[in-house]
């Protein structure tokens, strides 16, 4: 299995967006028409469901370059979605849309996935942010993957934005991560010591007709051999551009830091697979209040404490990569709360209205920054955030 050459620590971002009906706040199944209308234009792709479009950046040296591409993609989309009375928004899930009503994009690989996975495949009403970081040598990939796994679920907690599912508060900060791992090749990555072991795994899975191509392995952190990157897929879709840039910067710095440690001959951290799985669950359940396992010995630490230390550790790397302000932005999430906390607060302030939650998601997309639950006045975007709605939590 070849691994394409990429400049070390180049970066690209993929952001899955929801197509929201401006009048009902429900999802619209219009992606095929929209993607057809933008054919030939950059930064926009279809996804598994017709309620989703993905904006993608080109390859850059800096997070800011990726953000510029994503903004361009949003502008291109808005020219069409405005005509359709559709608004773009995002989060790890839509709080009240019925998974049974969602249609699959007319592509063979998606149809086969749903046919094989049945109920769970039909429940994949989820949205994520994926960050690719270039790796210049194949021998680095697996050690870097292991090292990133020691902090991947801290990133999951920072990005968590899917507490609601099919009109229910699930009690999880990231219910998306729990749903996604139901697919047979998704979730916590396997950890290998040598590239040949990964090749043997991929060949065996192909021989057993589990996958056709390695890109059907949908781990939270995975090598992307065709791009020459390590792809970090653990994050829920961000509700606004600012927090997307903060989390992308943290990922960018983390991979670059471990790459430099590897080149300097220093040992990279790792944790056993059973601790990785436990961290995934704790992070999904408790979000920023989680206490995660931080080393191979089973020592634990509150996720906020670990993140504060990590940000300080990564500041020289961020200065080198030109994302010092973005990295510092992660402290705002620690201080003010993650997206899942804001969305819950909106529901609580509006008598359990999930309609208000979607309006808040729309407002954050427009503002390009997190908004406090009380910050919006009635009628400031879409439907009123203060009126009652028929769409409430059970």
Secondary structure as GFF3:
##gff-version 3
##sequence-region A 1 394
A	DSSP	beta_strand	11	21	.	.	.	ID=ss1
A	DSSP	alpha_helix	31	37	.	.	.	ID=ss2
A	DSSP	beta_strand	44	46	.	.	.	ID=ss3
A	DSSP	beta_strand	52	56	.	.	.	ID=ss4
A	DSSP	alpha_helix	63	81	.	.	.	ID=ss5
A	DSSP	beta_strand	86	89	.	.	.	ID=ss6
A	DSSP	three_ten_helix	99	101	.	.	.	ID=ss7
A	DSSP	alpha_helix	108	122	.	.	.	ID=ss8
A	DSSP	beta_strand	128	134	.	.	.	ID=ss9
A	DSSP	alpha_helix	138	149	.	.	.	ID=ss10
A	DSSP	alpha_helix	152	159	.	.	.	ID=ss11
A	DSSP	beta_strand	164	165	.	.	.	ID=ss12
A	DSSP	beta_strand	168	169	.	.	.	ID=ss13
A	DSSP	alpha_helix	175	180	.	.	.	ID=ss14
A	DSSP	beta_strand	186	187	.	.	.	ID=ss15
A	DSSP	alpha_helix	195	207	.	.	.	ID=ss16
A	DSSP	three_ten_helix	214	216	.	.	.	ID=ss17
A	DSSP	beta_strand	218	219	.	.	.	ID=ss18
A	DSSP	beta_strand	221	224	.	.	.	ID=ss19
A	DSSP	beta_strand	229	236	.	.	.	ID=ss20
A	DSSP	alpha_helix	241	263	.	.	.	ID=ss21
A	DSSP	alpha_helix	273	286	.	.	.	ID=ss22
A	DSSP	three_ten_helix	287	289	.	.	.	ID=ss23
A	DSSP	beta_strand	291	293	.	.	.	ID=ss24
A	DSSP	beta_strand	300	302	.	.	.	ID=ss25
A	DSSP	alpha_helix	303	321	.	.	.	ID=ss26
A	DSSP	alpha_helix	324	336	.	.	.	ID=ss27
A	DSSP	alpha_helix	339	349	.	.	.	ID=ss28
A	DSSP	alpha_helix	354	367	.	.	.	ID=ss29
###
